[in-house]
């Protein structure tokens, strides 16, 4: 299973970024037999966009062929991208390696709707 996580940095020691569309990085984590097998960091090119960051970020993640996404907040546009690609969305916060373990253990809550309005992570 491949999981994309909105991240403040490039490693499992970094934290889940509360913003999805404007996070600094996405960590793509491959889990097999309840163990982390591979981790890849991808810079989020959508973070600097004036508008449409959620859609672009959603497409970046979908292009990685992930099965699930873990983030803290997700706007309606990104949410609709994941619905379209049938990608599961889970809410998590804290250190990424701990959040991935919580995912493996079935402790994360699945999101059934967007958790914030559009443009929530835009810096003014």
C-alpha positions as CSV (number, residue, x, y, z in Angstrom):
1,X,0.0,0.0,0.0
2,X,1.2,3.5,-0.9
3,X,0.4,6.4,1.4
4,X,1.0,10.1,0.8
5,X,1.4,12.4,3.8
6,X,1.5,16.2,3.9
7,X,4.8,16.9,5.5
8,X,6.9,19.8,7.0
9,X,10.1,18.1,5.9
10,X,11.7,15.2,4.0
11,X,11.8,12.4,6.6
12,X,9.7,10.2,8.9
13,X,11.0,12.3,11.8
14,X,9.2,15.4,10.5
15,X,5.6,16.3,11.3
16,X,2.4,16.1,9.4
17,X,1.8,19.5,7.9
18,X,-1.6,20.7,8.9
19,X,-2.1,22.2,5.4
20,X,-2.5,19.8,2.5
21,X,-2.4,22.0,-0.6
22,X,0.3,24.3,0.7
23,X,2.5,21.8,2.6
24,X,6.2,21.9,1.9
25,X,6.5,18.2,1.0
26,X,4.6,15.0,0.4
27,X,6.2,11.8,1.8
28,X,5.2,8.8,-0.2
29,X,5.4,5.8,2.2
30,X,5.1,2.2,1.0
31,X,3.9,-0.2,3.6
32,X,4.1,-4.0,3.2
33,X,3.2,-6.6,5.8
34,X,2.6,-3.8,8.3
35,X,6.1,-2.4,7.9
36,X,7.5,0.7,6.2
37,X,9.5,-0.5,3.2
38,X,10.2,2.7,1.2
39,X,10.0,6.5,1.7
40,X,10.2,9.1,-1.0
41,X,10.0,12.9,-0.5
42,X,8.4,15.1,-3.2
43,X,8.5,18.8,-3.1
44,X,5.0,20.4,-3.3
45,X,5.2,22.7,-6.3
46,X,1.6,23.7,-5.7
47,X,2.5,25.5,-2.4
48,X,3.5,28.7,-4.2
49,X,0.5,28.9,-6.5
50,X,-1.8,31.9,-6.2
51,X,-4.9,29.7,-6.5
52,X,-5.8,26.1,-7.2
53,X,-3.1,24.7,-4.9
54,X,-5.5,22.0,-3.6
55,X,-6.3,20.7,-7.0
56,X,-2.7,20.7,-8.2
57,X,-1.5,19.1,-4.9
58,X,-4.2,16.4,-5.2
59,X,-3.1,15.7,-8.8
60,X,0.6,15.4,-7.7
61,X,-0.3,12.9,-5.1
62,X,-2.8,11.0,-7.4
63,X,0.0,10.7,-10.0
64,X,2.0,8.7,-7.5
65,X,-0.7,6.1,-7.5
66,X,-1.3,6.2,-3.8
67,X,-4.0,4.3,-2.0
68,X,-4.4,6.7,0.9
69,X,-3.6,10.2,2.0
70,X,-2.9,11.4,5.6
71,X,-3.2,15.1,6.4
72,X,-4.7,17.3,9.1
73,X,-6.9,19.6,7.0
74,X,-8.1,19.2,3.5
75,X,-10.1,21.7,1.4
76,X,-13.0,20.8,-0.8
77,X,-11.1,20.9,-4.1
78,X,-8.4,18.4,-3.0
79,X,-11.1,16.3,-1.4
80,X,-13.0,16.0,-4.7
81,X,-9.8,15.0,-6.5
82,X,-9.3,12.1,-4.1
83,X,-12.9,11.1,-4.3
84,X,-12.6,11.0,-8.1
85,X,-9.5,8.7,-7.9
86,X,-11.0,6.6,-5.0
87,X,-8.1,7.5,-2.7
88,X,-8.9,7.1,1.0
89,X,-8.2,10.2,3.2
90,X,-7.3,10.0,6.9
91,X,-6.8,12.7,9.5
92,X,-3.5,12.6,11.4
93,X,-1.1,14.9,13.2
94,X,2.2,14.7,14.9
95,X,5.4,13.0,14.0
96,X,5.0,11.1,10.6
97,X,6.5,7.8,11.7
98,X,4.0,7.7,14.6
99,X,1.1,8.7,12.4
100,X,2.1,5.9,9.9
101,X,2.1,3.4,12.7
102,X,-1.3,4.6,13.8
103,X,-2.5,4.1,10.2
104,X,-1.1,0.6,10.2
105,X,-2.7,-0.1,13.5
106,X,-6.1,1.2,12.2
107,X,-6.2,4.1,14.7
108,X,-6.7,7.0,12.3
109,X,-10.1,8.5,11.5
110,X,-11.1,8.4,7.8
111,X,-12.3,11.8,6.5
112,X,-15.7,11.8,4.9
113,X,-15.7,15.4,3.9
114,X,-13.4,18.4,3.5
115,X,-12.2,19.9,6.9
116,X,-11.7,23.4,5.8
117,X,-12.7,26.1,3.2
118,X,-10.7,26.9,0.1
119,X,-7.6,28.9,0.5
120,X,-7.2,28.1,4.2
121,X,-3.4,27.6,4.0
122,X,-2.7,30.7,1.8
123,X,-0.2,33.1,3.5
124,X,-1.2,36.7,3.1
